[in-house]
Amino acid sequence: YRISIIVDGPNPKGKSMSKEKKIALVDMDGCIADWNTPAVEQLRELESPDEAGTYDYSNVHLMQDKYPHFSKRVDLIMERKGFWLNLKPIEAGIRLYRILSEYFDTYILTKAPAKSSLAWGEKIEWLHKHIDPNIKKIIVTSYDKGMVYGDIFFEDYGKNIRSWTKKHPHGHVIMPNRTWNQDIDLPNVHRWD
């Protein structure tokens, strides 16, 4: 994949800008850490015998919107000790993170359940273990990722992509191709396989 980067150019007053790096934001869950596989496994364990075959696990996000009780199960799973810490790395996503880090001022931008300090801590531990034990560029949010400025956003979740592109129309999104984001078709969103 080719990433074109412009780091120098005229500012609005016509003076040359410094070679300050642009900002890249990298999502954790679904981009560099496999959240979906263990979530689906654990959600299936919580099914009653009467629910077998009821849910479409190819889109857990949609299921949370459709069924309030399903959303509560997802919350329960995300609050379990070890859930975040034991996520498997997505090697292709980590490689892209490292490439972006060579050219951009790169930050991990991740959400965590607002009521679970355990999740926040485990996400940071995961990043120390799989990315860099000295990583400092971490932004943990519990609500709207669109509030965070960047030039490039590596993100898989449709709601976050829509919010971010609305607030940053000149930014670009690198979106890994997932079953849950097939409805995203925006001009500044680039699908990545």
N, C-alpha and C positions, 0 to 999 in steps of 0.2 A: 504494500500500500504506500503510495507516495503522499507525503505531507508537505504542502507548500507553506512556507513561513515568510511573512514580511515583518522584519524587525526594525526597519529604518524607513522613514518617509517624512514628507513635510507635515508640519502641524498646521492648524488653521491660520496662524499668523505668517506662514511661509518660511519659518525657520526650520532647520533640520532638527529632527527629534533625536534623542540619545538612543543608543542601541539597547534600550530596556526590553527585557523579555516580556512577551505577552503571557497571559495567564491561561493555563489549562486546568480544568476541573475533572477529576476522575471519580466516578461512583465506585463503591466497593461491591455491594451485593448485586450479582448478576453480570458484573463486568470483570472484576478481578477475584471475586470469591463466589463459589457456587452456593447460593442461598436456596435455590429451587429444589434440588435433589433431596436434601435432608428435610426440608419443609414438607414436601409431598409425602415422603416416607412416614414422617411423624403424623401428618394429617390423616393418612390412611389408617394408622393405628388407633386413632380416636373415633373412627366411624363405628356406628352401631351396626349390627347385622342387617337391619332394615334399610340402611343407607347405601349398601353396596351398589355401585354403578350409578349413583345419583350425581356425582360431581365430575366436572371436567377439570382434571388436574393439569391440563396443558396451559391453563391460565388461572393461576391461584389469585392473581390480583382481581380479575373479573369476578371470581367466586366470592371474594371478600365484599365486593360492592353489591352483589346479588343476594347474599344470605348473611344477615347479621350474626347468626350463631357461628357461621364458618369463620367470620372475621374474629370472633372471640377465641376460637380455637387457634388461629394464627397468632394472636396476641399471646396466648398461653405458651405456645411453642417458642416464640421469640424471647420469652422471659425465663425460659429454662436455663439453668446453669450449664454452661459448656456449649450451648447451641452456636453462638457466634464464634467462639474460640476454635471450634472443631470444623468449621467450614473448609472445604477443599479449595485450594487455589485454582483459578482458571489461568493456565499458563499463557495462552495467547493474549489475554487481557493484561497480564503482568508485563509481557514483552512490549505491548503498546504503551503501557504506563511508562516504562523505562525509555522508550523512544521519545515520547512526549517530554519527559524530564530532561532530555538532552537539549531541547530547543525552547521549552517554555518554563515559566515559573509554575510548577505543577503542584496542585493540592489534591488530597483525597477529600471528596465531599460526600458524606454519608449521612443517612438518617438513622436514628435509633428511637425505640419506643420512649416517649416522653416520661413514662412512669418507671422505667427500668434502668437504674444506674448500672446494674450488672451488665446489660447489653452495651452500654456506652464503653465501659471498661474493657469488656471482652473484644469489642471491635478494635480498640486501640492496641490491645495485646496481640490480636491477629496481625495487624499491620506491622508491629515490631517483629513478629516472628517470620512473616512471609515477604515483607517489602524491605524493611530496614530497621535494625534495632534502635537507630538514632533518628528515625523519622520525626520531623517536627511540623510539617505542613499538613495538618489534619484539621478539617472543619467538620464538626459533628452538629447536625441540626435535627430538630424534631418535627419540622413542619414543611416550609416551602423552599425548595432548592432554588427557585427562580429569584430569590432575594440575594443570591450570591453572584457577584460579577465574575465573568470570565470571557475569554475569546473563543475557547474550544471547550466543549463539554462531552465527555465520554460517559454515556448514560443509556440504560436499557429500558427504563420504565416510562410508559407513555405520559402519565400525568406530570411527571417531573420534566419531561422533554417539552410538553406543551407550555407549562408554566415558564420554563427558562427561555424558550424561544420567543414567547410573547414579550417578556421583559428585556430580552437581549436580541432583537431582530437581526443585528449584524454579526452575531456570533454563529459558530458552526457546531453541530452536534455529530459526534461519531456514535452511531447506535448499533450495537451488536444485534444481529438478526435473531430474534427470539419469537416463540409462538405467541407471547403475550404483547408484542408490539407491532403486529402485522398491519394494524390500522393507521400507523403513523406515516403520513405522506406530506412532508413539508419541504420547501425548497432548500433550506439550510440544514437539513438532516441527511446525513450520508450513512447508508446501510453498510455494515461491515460484517463479513462472514468469517 
